[in-house]
Amino acid sequence: MGVCPVVNTAVHTSHTHPQLHAATQETMLEWQDFIRRIVQLGIDRQQLKPDTNVETVTTLLISTLEGAIMLTQLYQDDSYMERATTHLADYLQSLTLAES
């Protein structure tokens, strides 16, 4: 598993390369929009609870995965990603509507 190029670029260009930083922001916005659309679709299809906060889900998914990537790389230990993905799976399951 490698370091996320979007986050890596975001961190290293924030004060030194404004155009590259702006392009990186756009890439992250596209990723966020993709997740938002999927979550909203789940709400619209009554697969997710109607009070699911799309922005919260989007932020938690990205930040948890990015943090897990960093820790996994830093310590060369896959358990960080395993714990993060297990937590996210449980979290997402908690947002689903019970099937009738």
C-alpha positions in Angstrom: 0.0 0.0 0.0 1.4 3.4 -1.0 0.8 6.9 0.3 -2.2 8.6 -1.2 -0.9 10.9 -3.9 -3.7 13.4 -3.4 -3.0 13.9 0.3 0.7 13.8 -0.3 0.4 16.5 -2.9 -2.0 18.6 -0.8 0.4 18.6 2.2 3.5 19.4 0.2 2.1 22.1 -2.1 -0.1 24.1 0.2 2.4 27.0 0.5 4.7 26.4 -2.4 2.8 25.6 -5.6 -0.6 27.3 -5.6 -1.6 26.0 -9.0 -0.8 22.4 -8.2 -2.5 22.8 -4.8 -5.6 24.1 -6.5 -5.6 21.1 -8.9 -5.3 18.9 -5.9 -8.2 20.5 -4.2 -10.3 19.9 -7.3 -9.3 16.2 -7.3 -10.3 15.9 -3.6 -13.6 17.7 -4.3 -14.3 15.2 -7.1 -13.7 12.4 -4.7 -16.0 14.0 -2.1 -18.7 14.6 -4.6 -18.5 11.0 -5.7 -19.0 9.8 -2.1 -21.8 12.4 -1.5 -23.7 11.1 -4.6 -23.4 7.5 -3.4 -24.6 8.3 0.1 -27.5 10.5 -1.2 -28.5 7.7 -3.6 -28.6 5.3 -0.6 -30.9 7.7 1.3 -33.1 8.2 -1.8 -33.4 4.5 -2.3 -34.2 4.1 1.4 -31.2 1.9 2.0 -29.7 4.5 4.4 -31.5 6.3 7.2 -33.2 9.5 6.1 -31.4 11.5 8.7 -27.9 10.3 7.5 -25.7 13.4 7.3 -24.1 13.2 3.9 -21.2 15.6 4.8 -20.4 13.7 7.9 -20.2 10.4 6.2 -18.1 11.8 3.4 -15.6 13.4 5.9 -15.4 10.4 8.1 -14.8 8.0 5.1 -12.0 10.1 3.6 -10.3 11.1 6.8 -10.4 7.7 8.4 -9.0 6.0 5.2 -6.3 8.6 4.7 -5.3 8.4 8.4 -5.1 4.7 8.2 -3.0 4.8 5.0 -0.5 7.2 6.8 -0.3 5.0 9.9 0.0 1.8 7.9 2.9 3.3 6.0 4.6 4.9 9.0 4.6 1.8 11.0 4.6 -0.8 8.2 1.7 -2.4 10.0 -1.5 -3.4 8.2 -3.5 -3.5 11.4 -4.2 0.2 11.2 -6.0 -0.2 7.9 -7.7 -3.3 9.1 -9.1 -1.5 12.2 -10.1 1.5 10.2 -12.0 -0.5 7.6 -13.7 -2.7 10.3 -14.8 0.5 12.0 -16.0 2.1 8.8 -17.9 -1.1 7.9 -19.6 -1.1 11.3 -20.3 2.7 11.0 -21.9 2.3 7.6 -23.9 -0.7 8.7 -25.3 1.5 11.5 -26.7 3.9 8.9 -28.6 1.3 7.0 -32.3 0.8 7.3 -33.4 -2.6 8.7 -34.9 -4.7 6.0 -38.6 -5.5 6.5 
